[in-house]
Amino acid sequence: MEEAAEKHLDAIRPHNTKRGYANDWALWEEFHDWLGERTGHRIASTNVTRGTLVGFVVWLDTIKLAAPNSIDRRITGVTVTARSLGVEVPKEATVAARKALKPMKADPERLGRGRGKAAAATPEQLRQMAAAVPDSLTGLRDRALWLLAFAVAGRSAEVAALRADGIVQVSQGLDVHVPSVKGRPARDVVVGYGKSPDTCPVRAWLTWRAAADIMRGAAFVPIDRWGNLGDTALSAAACRDIIARNAERAGLAVRLTGHSMRAGFITTSRVAGKREEKIRAQSGHAANSPAFWGYIREADRWIDAASEDIGL
């Protein structure tokens, strides 16, 4: 009867709900990947316990910066999906997860998450981040990662997929191959030298490459507490985490996310007078992309503003 009940409930469950549960489980898998990178051991995704579910809530809150209501839905999605796979989820696990979530629902700042698009990073903010970066191998990696993410207008998944042998030094700077990710076409972009050594993506990449002795394979890899390099690429989540963590360390007034580098490149290039087709070639946006033209409109707001120089 239990099996029949589950089949019946699954059959009448709306398609959007099923799709939402699939996304919840994908995040659950991503959480386990993230945890595995830091502990050196990946726990099975079917291990839905009090510890893993509470850890998932904390990860969604501190790393993904998810809104409390979104976290609540994720708990349900993971629980339902796990049970559909034959996993017994203890009631104490879901109770503990929602207990951990309860104070988050009373926090106005957390409740405001997820409202609006990612803040676009600015060159000034990148300089602040560079000034606060640790003087270590990890610091060299982090600075190269966010500056290259900005310079190629890269999505977090694209930055994670970059390969050292796909970043070629030329006299003008770097020729960068941005791999195909999630069905999006690959693209080849150029990255020129910056005016400031602290925020020059070319110098940052070359310094990190030399320090890590990375000539092929993943461009950005994990580093443990003893300074040992991993042999696998950072995940997209880890790339987002690095950007958010360094922005917070720099004391920026706004919260930056992985997408902030991509948005920041487009708006900064537009304000600098770069042609739309050149910007699109760098970011990989289609000519009719609503997201791209939204960034352009945002950048254009202060170019020859209607309220400027009108005699006030």
C-alpha positions in Angstrom: 0.0 0.0 0.0 2.9 2.4 0.7 4.4 1.8 -2.7 0.9 2.2 -4.4 0.3 5.4 -2.5 3.6 6.9 -3.6 2.9 6.0 -7.2 -0.5 7.5 -7.0 0.8 10.7 -5.5 3.6 10.9 -8.1 1.0 10.5 -10.9 -1.1 13.4 -9.8 1.8 15.6 -8.8 1.9 18.7 -11.2 4.7 18.9 -13.7 6.1 22.2 -12.2 6.3 20.5 -8.8 8.2 17.6 -10.3 10.6 19.9 -12.0 11.1 21.9 -8.8 11.9 18.7 -6.9 14.4 17.8 -9.6 16.1 21.1 -9.1 16.1 20.6 -5.3 17.8 17.2 -5.7 20.4 18.8 -8.1 21.2 21.3 -5.3 21.4 18.4 -2.8 24.0 16.8 -5.1 25.9 20.0 -5.5 26.0 20.4 -1.7 27.5 16.9 -1.4 30.1 17.8 -4.1 31.0 21.0 -2.2 31.3 19.1 1.1 33.4 16.4 -0.6 35.8 19.0 -1.9 36.4 20.3 1.6 36.6 17.0 3.5 38.2 14.8 0.9 35.4 12.3 1.1 32.0 12.5 -0.7 29.1 11.2 1.3 26.5 9.3 -0.7 23.6 11.5 -1.8 21.2 8.9 -0.4 22.5 9.6 3.1 19.7 11.9 4.2 20.2 12.3 8.0 19.9 14.9 10.7 23.4 16.0 10.1 23.4 16.2 6.3 20.0 17.9 6.2 20.9 20.5 8.8 24.2 21.0 6.9 22.2 21.5 3.7 20.2 24.2 5.3 23.3 26.0 6.6 25.0 25.7 3.1 21.9 27.1 1.3 21.9 30.0 3.8 25.6 30.9 3.9 26.9 29.8 0.6 24.0 30.0 -1.8 22.5 32.9 0.1 19.0 31.5 -0.5 15.8 33.0 0.9 14.3 31.1 3.9 11.1 30.2 2.1 13.2 28.8 -0.7 15.2 26.7 1.8 12.0 25.4 3.2 10.9 24.2 -0.2 14.3 22.6 -0.8 13.9 20.5 2.4 10.6 19.2 1.1 11.9 18.5 -2.4 14.9 16.6 -1.1 12.8 14.6 1.4 10.2 13.7 -1.2 12.8 12.7 -3.8 14.8 10.6 -1.4 11.7 8.7 -0.3 10.8 8.1 -3.9 14.3 6.5 -4.3 13.5 4.1 -1.4 15.5 6.1 1.2 14.1 6.2 4.7 14.3 9.8 5.9 14.0 10.0 9.7 11.4 12.4 11.0 14.0 13.8 13.4 16.1 14.9 10.3 13.3 17.1 8.9 12.4 18.4 12.3 16.0 19.4 13.0 16.4 21.0 9.5 13.3 23.2 10.1 14.5 24.0 13.6 17.7 25.3 12.1 15.7 27.3 9.5 13.3 28.9 12.1 15.6 31.8 13.2 16.3 32.6 9.5 12.7 33.2 8.8 12.7 36.0 11.5 15.7 37.8 9.9 14.5 40.7 7.6 17.8 40.7 5.7 17.5 37.0 4.8 13.8 37.4 3.9 14.9 40.0 1.3 17.1 37.6 -0.5 16.3 36.5 -4.0 14.5 39.8 -4.8 16.2 41.5 -7.8 19.1 40.7 -10.0 22.7 40.3 -9.0 24.7 43.5 -8.4 27.1 44.3 -11.2 30.7 44.5 -10.0 32.6 47.6 -10.7 36.4 48.2 -11.2 36.5 50.1 -7.9 35.1 47.1 -6.1 37.6 44.8 -7.8 40.4 47.1 -6.5 38.9 46.9 -3.0 38.9 43.1 -3.3 42.5 43.0 -4.6 43.6 45.1 -1.6 42.1 42.7 0.9 43.1 39.4 -0.7 45.4 37.2 1.4 49.1 37.0 0.6 49.0 33.3 -0.1 48.7 30.7 -2.9 44.9 30.7 -2.3 44.9 34.5 -2.6 46.7 34.3 -5.9 44.1 31.8 -7.2 41.1 33.8 -5.9 42.3 37.0 -7.5 43.0 35.4 -10.8 39.6 33.7 -10.7 37.5 36.7 -10.1 39.5 39.0 -12.5 39.4 36.4 -15.3 35.6 35.8 -14.6 35.1 39.6 -15.0 37.3 39.9 -18.1 35.7 37.0 -20.0 32.2 37.9 -18.8 32.0 34.3 -17.6 29.2 32.4 -15.9 30.4 30.5 -12.8 30.1 27.2 -14.6 32.2 28.6 -17.5 34.9 29.8 -15.1 34.9 26.4 -13.4 35.4 24.7 -16.9 38.3 26.9 -18.0 41.5 25.0 -18.8 45.0 26.2 -18.3 46.0 25.0 -21.8 43.0 27.0 -23.2 44.4 30.2 -21.8 47.2 31.3 -24.1 49.5 34.2 -23.6 50.0 36.5 -26.6 51.8 39.9 -26.9 48.5 41.8 -26.3 47.3 39.7 -23.4 45.5 36.4 -23.4 43.6 34.3 -25.9 41.0 32.5 -23.8 38.8 29.5 -24.9 35.6 29.5 -22.9 34.3 25.9 -23.1 30.7 24.9 -23.9 28.7 24.6 -20.7 25.1 23.3 -20.4 24.6 23.3 -24.1 25.7 26.9 -24.6 28.2 27.4 -27.5 31.9 27.6 -26.7 33.6 31.0 -27.5 37.0 32.4 -27.9 37.7 35.8 -26.4 40.6 38.1 -25.9 41.7 39.6 -22.6 44.0 42.7 -22.7 46.4 43.9 -20.1 44.9 46.1 -17.4 46.3 49.5 -16.4 46.6 48.6 -12.8 48.8 45.6 -11.8 46.4 44.9 -8.9 43.4 44.3 -11.1 45.1 43.2 -14.4 43.5 39.8 -15.3 46.5 38.9 -17.5 49.1 39.5 -14.8 46.9 37.8 -12.2 46.5 34.7 -14.3 50.2 34.5 -15.2 51.2 34.9 -11.5 48.8 32.2 -10.4 49.8 29.8 -13.2 53.5 30.2 -12.3 52.9 29.8 -8.6 50.8 26.7 -9.0 52.8 25.4 -11.9 49.6 24.7 -13.9 50.2 24.3 -17.6 47.3 22.1 -18.5 44.2 20.7 -17.0 41.8 22.7 -14.9 42.7 26.4 -14.6 41.4 26.7 -11.1 41.7 23.8 -8.5 41.0 23.4 -4.8 43.7 24.2 -2.3 43.6 22.5 1.1 44.6 24.2 4.4 48.2 23.0 4.0 48.6 24.6 0.5 48.3 21.3 -1.4 46.6 21.6 -4.9 43.8 19.3 -5.8 43.8 17.5 -9.2 40.2 18.3 -10.1 38.5 21.5 -11.2 36.7 23.7 -8.7 32.9 23.4 -9.0 30.7 26.3 -10.2 29.5 26.6 -6.6 33.1 26.9 -5.3 33.7 29.7 -7.8 30.7 31.6 -6.6 31.7 31.0 -3.0 35.2 32.4 -3.7 33.8 35.6 -5.2 31.2 36.1 -2.4 33.7 35.4 0.3 36.4 37.8 -1.1 33.8 40.6 -1.6 32.7 40.2 2.0 36.3 40.2 3.2 36.8 43.5 1.4 33.8 45.0 3.2 31.9 45.9 0.1 28.6 47.7 0.7 26.8 45.4 -1.7 26.7 41.6 -1.9 28.5 40.2 -5.0 27.6 36.9 -6.4 29.2 34.8 -9.2 27.0 36.5 -11.8 28.2 39.9 -10.6 31.4 39.6 -12.6 29.5 38.9 -15.8 27.1 41.7 -15.3 29.9 44.0 -14.2 31.9 43.4 -17.4 28.9 44.2 -19.6 27.9 47.4 -17.9 31.5 48.6 -17.4 32.3 48.0 -21.1 29.2 49.8 -22.2 29.9 52.9 -20.1 33.5 52.8 -21.6 31.9 53.1 -25.0 32.5 49.6 -26.3 30.3 48.5 -29.2 27.4 46.2 -28.4 28.5 43.5 -30.8 32.0 43.4 -29.2 30.4 43.1 -25.8 28.1 40.3 -26.9 31.0 38.4 -28.5 32.8 38.5 -25.1 29.8 37.4 -23.1 28.3 34.9 -25.5 24.8 36.5 -25.4 22.5 36.1 -28.4 21.6 39.3 -30.3 18.0 39.2 -29.0 18.9 38.3 -25.4 16.6 40.1 -23.0 19.2 39.8 -20.2 21.9 41.4 -22.4 19.8 44.4 -23.3 18.7 44.7 -19.7 22.4 45.2 -18.8 22.8 47.7 -21.6 19.8 49.7 -20.5 21.1 49.8 -17.0 24.5 51.1 -18.2 22.9 53.7 -20.4 20.9 55.2 -17.6 23.6 57.7 -16.7 24.9 58.3 -20.2 23.6 61.7 -21.3 21.0 61.5 -18.6 17.8 63.6 -19.2 18.3 65.3 -15.8 22.0 66.2 -16.5 23.1 69.7 -17.5 19.6 71.2 -17.8 20.3 74.3 -15.8 19.3 73.1 -12.3 
